Amino acid sequence: MVENDRVFVEFNGSQVLLPRSEQVSRDKYTPGMRIYTYVKKVEDEGKGDPKVILSRKDPQLVAKLFELSTPELEDNTIEIVRIVREAGFKTKIIVASEFEEVDPAGALIGPKGIRVKSVVEELFGEKVDVINYTDNARELVAQALNPAKILDVQFDENDVAVVTVPKEDEVRAIGRSGGNVRLAEQLTGYRIRLVGVEVEAPIN
């Protein structure tokens, strides 16, 4: 039920609340539709049933969606090291495994991308980037700026990652309203400075 921009969801015979502040602008709700939500908070005021607050914005919603379709997460073959999100735009995830024969990112993406596609569909088209953990800081920053092509990553005296990209890929590295580079900074913990350079076309 939708009321004053709030959504009341039926769960085990009780109504729980999905407030406007925890909704994503691209989501479209209709009566009777099935949606996945994350239990963000339970408030017990001592006046009957506790108040359950749901979220469609919380990054953990994306993590739980992957758990539904990825047995390797459930049995701890792989783990989510870090997840950051700008709801409605993009989520970035670092995954790892202690087993060398396992490709953690490949497990989340699934055969022919089927697992990540199911998550993207549930998020109404929100993009999801999955990368493998590495202790090589340069590689990690380069991966975090996906889908941009990265030419080089160096760190200055202030531990700022100076990232060189082809001029034509600069916009892709930055992302909509700076979202891609901002998420990459949150994911890696490094401040990032992009440097666009002209790249000569190969001579045939």
C-alpha positions as CSV (number, residue, x, y, z in Angstrom):
1,M,0.0,0.0,0.0
2,V,1.3,3.5,-0.9
3,E,0.4,6.4,1.3
4,N,2.0,9.9,1.4
5,D,5.1,8.5,-0.4
6,R,5.5,5.8,2.1
7,V,5.1,2.1,1.2
8,F,3.5,-0.4,3.6
9,V,4.7,-3.9,2.9
10,E,2.9,-7.0,4.1
11,F,5.2,-9.5,5.9
12,N,4.0,-12.5,7.9
13,G,0.6,-10.9,8.3
14,S,2.1,-7.6,9.6
15,Q,2.7,-4.3,7.9
16,V,6.2,-2.9,7.8
17,L,7.3,0.5,6.5
18,L,9.4,1.4,3.5
19,P,9.7,5.2,4.1
20,R,10.4,7.7,1.3
21,S,13.9,8.3,2.6
22,E,14.7,4.6,1.9
23,Q,13.2,4.4,-1.5
24,V,15.1,4.7,-4.8
25,S,13.8,7.2,-7.3
26,R,13.9,4.7,-10.3
27,D,11.8,2.2,-8.4
28,K,8.1,1.9,-9.4
29,Y,5.8,0.2,-7.0
30,T,2.4,-1.2,-7.8
31,P,-0.1,-2.9,-5.5
32,G,0.6,-6.7,-5.2
33,M,4.1,-6.5,-6.7
34,R,6.9,-8.5,-5.1
35,I,10.0,-6.5,-4.1
36,Y,13.1,-7.3,-2.1
37,T,14.0,-5.0,0.8
38,Y,16.5,-4.9,3.5
39,V,15.6,-4.6,7.2
40,K,17.5,-1.5,8.2
41,K,16.2,-0.9,11.6
42,V,13.7,-2.3,14.2
43,E,12.3,0.2,16.7
44,D,10.7,-1.2,19.8
45,E,8.9,1.6,21.6
46,G,7.2,-0.8,24.1
47,K,3.7,-0.1,22.6
48,G,2.9,-3.4,21.0
49,D,4.6,-4.7,17.8
50,P,8.0,-3.2,17.1
51,K,8.3,-0.8,14.1
52,V,10.2,-2.4,11.3
53,I,11.9,0.0,8.8
54,L,12.9,-1.3,5.4
55,S,15.3,0.0,2.9
56,R,15.8,-0.2,-0.9
57,K,18.9,2.1,-0.7
58,D,21.1,0.2,1.8
59,P,24.2,-1.4,0.1
60,Q,23.5,-4.5,2.1
61,L,20.3,-5.1,0.0
62,V,22.6,-5.7,-3.0
63,A,24.8,-8.1,-0.9
64,K,21.7,-10.1,0.1
65,L,20.4,-10.2,-3.4
66,F,23.7,-11.8,-4.5
67,E,23.5,-14.3,-1.6
68,L,20.2,-15.5,-3.0
69,S,21.7,-16.7,-6.3
70,T,25.4,-17.3,-5.3
71,P,25.9,-20.5,-3.3
72,E,29.6,-19.6,-2.9
73,L,28.6,-16.7,-0.7
74,E,26.4,-18.8,1.4
75,D,29.0,-21.4,2.1
76,N,31.8,-18.8,2.6
77,T,33.8,-20.0,-0.4
78,I,33.9,-16.3,-1.3
79,E,33.3,-13.2,0.7
80,I,32.3,-9.6,0.0
81,V,35.2,-7.5,1.2
82,R,33.6,-4.1,0.7
83,I,30.5,-2.8,-1.0
84,V,29.6,0.8,-1.8
85,R,26.5,2.2,-3.5
86,E,24.8,5.3,-4.9
87,A,21.3,3.9,-5.1
88,G,19.8,4.1,-8.5
89,F,23.1,4.8,-10.2
90,K,25.7,2.1,-9.4
91,T,27.0,-0.4,-6.8
92,K,30.7,-1.4,-6.7
93,I,31.7,-4.6,-4.9
94,I,35.1,-6.1,-4.0
95,V,35.0,-9.9,-3.5
96,A,37.7,-12.4,-2.4
97,S,38.3,-16.1,-1.8
98,E,41.0,-18.0,0.1
99,F,40.8,-20.7,-2.6
100,E,43.1,-20.0,-5.5
101,E,41.1,-22.0,-8.0
102,V,38.0,-19.8,-7.4
103,D,37.2,-16.6,-9.3
104,P,35.2,-14.6,-6.8
105,A,34.0,-11.9,-9.3
106,G,33.1,-14.6,-11.8
107,A,31.0,-16.4,-9.2
108,L,28.9,-13.3,-8.5
109,I,28.6,-12.5,-12.2
110,G,27.6,-16.1,-13.0
111,P,27.5,-18.0,-16.3
112,K,26.8,-15.6,-19.1
113,G,26.3,-12.9,-16.5
114,I,23.0,-14.5,-15.3
115,R,23.5,-13.8,-11.6
116,V,24.5,-10.2,-11.9
117,K,21.7,-9.6,-14.5
118,S,19.1,-10.9,-12.0
119,V,20.3,-8.4,-9.4
120,V,20.4,-5.5,-11.9
121,E,16.8,-6.4,-12.9
122,E,15.7,-6.3,-9.3
123,L,17.3,-2.9,-8.9
124,F,15.5,-1.6,-12.0
125,G,18.6,-1.3,-14.1
126,E,21.1,0.0,-11.5
127,K,24.6,-0.8,-12.7
128,V,26.8,-3.2,-10.6
129,D,30.6,-3.5,-10.9
130,V,32.2,-6.6,-9.3
131,I,36.0,-6.8,-8.9
132,N,38.4,-9.2,-7.3
133,Y,40.4,-8.2,-4.3
134,T,44.1,-7.6,-4.8
135,D,46.7,-6.2,-2.4
136,N,48.2,-4.3,-5.3
137,A,46.9,-0.8,-4.7
138,R,47.5,0.3,-8.3
139,E,45.5,-2.7,-9.7
140,L,42.8,-2.2,-7.2
141,V,42.3,1.5,-8.1
142,A,42.4,0.6,-11.8
143,Q,39.7,-2.0,-11.4
144,A,37.6,0.2,-9.2
145,L,37.3,2.8,-12.0
146,N,35.6,0.2,-14.3
147,P,34.4,0.6,-17.1
148,A,37.0,3.2,-18.0
149,K,40.3,2.2,-19.7
150,I,43.2,2.9,-17.4
151,L,46.7,3.6,-18.8
152,D,48.6,4.1,-15.5
153,V,48.2,4.5,-11.8
154,Q,50.8,6.2,-9.6
155,F,50.7,7.6,-6.0
156,D,52.0,11.0,-5.1
157,E,53.6,12.1,-1.9
158,N,50.1,12.5,-0.3
159,D,49.0,9.0,-1.2
160,V,46.6,10.4,-3.8
161,A,46.1,8.0,-6.7
162,V,47.0,9.8,-9.9
163,V,45.2,7.9,-12.7
164,T,46.0,8.4,-16.4
165,V,43.2,7.6,-18.8
166,P,42.7,8.2,-22.5
167,K,41.0,11.6,-23.0
168,E,38.0,10.0,-24.6
169,D,37.6,7.8,-21.5
170,E,37.7,10.6,-19.0
171,V,34.0,11.1,-18.9
172,R,33.4,7.3,-18.4
173,A,36.0,7.3,-15.5
174,I,34.3,10.2,-13.8
175,G,30.7,8.9,-14.3
176,R,27.4,10.7,-14.0
177,S,27.8,13.7,-11.7
178,G,31.2,12.3,-10.6
179,G,29.5,9.1,-9.3
180,N,32.0,6.5,-10.7
181,V,35.1,8.1,-9.4
182,R,33.4,8.9,-6.1
183,L,32.4,5.3,-5.6
184,A,35.9,4.2,-6.6
185,E,37.4,6.4,-3.9
186,Q,35.0,5.0,-1.3
187,L,35.7,1.5,-2.4
188,T,39.5,1.7,-2.3
189,G,40.0,4.3,0.4
190,Y,42.2,6.4,-1.9
191,R,41.6,9.9,-3.2
192,I,41.8,9.8,-7.0
193,R,43.0,12.4,-9.4
194,L,42.3,11.8,-13.1
195,V,44.6,12.9,-15.8
196,G,43.3,12.6,-19.4
197,V,45.8,12.2,-22.2
198,E,45.6,12.1,-25.9
199,V,46.3,8.6,-27.3
200,E,47.6,8.2,-30.8
201,A,45.6,5.9,-33.0
202,P,47.7,2.9,-34.2
203,I,49.1,3.1,-37.7
204,N,47.7,0.3,-39.9
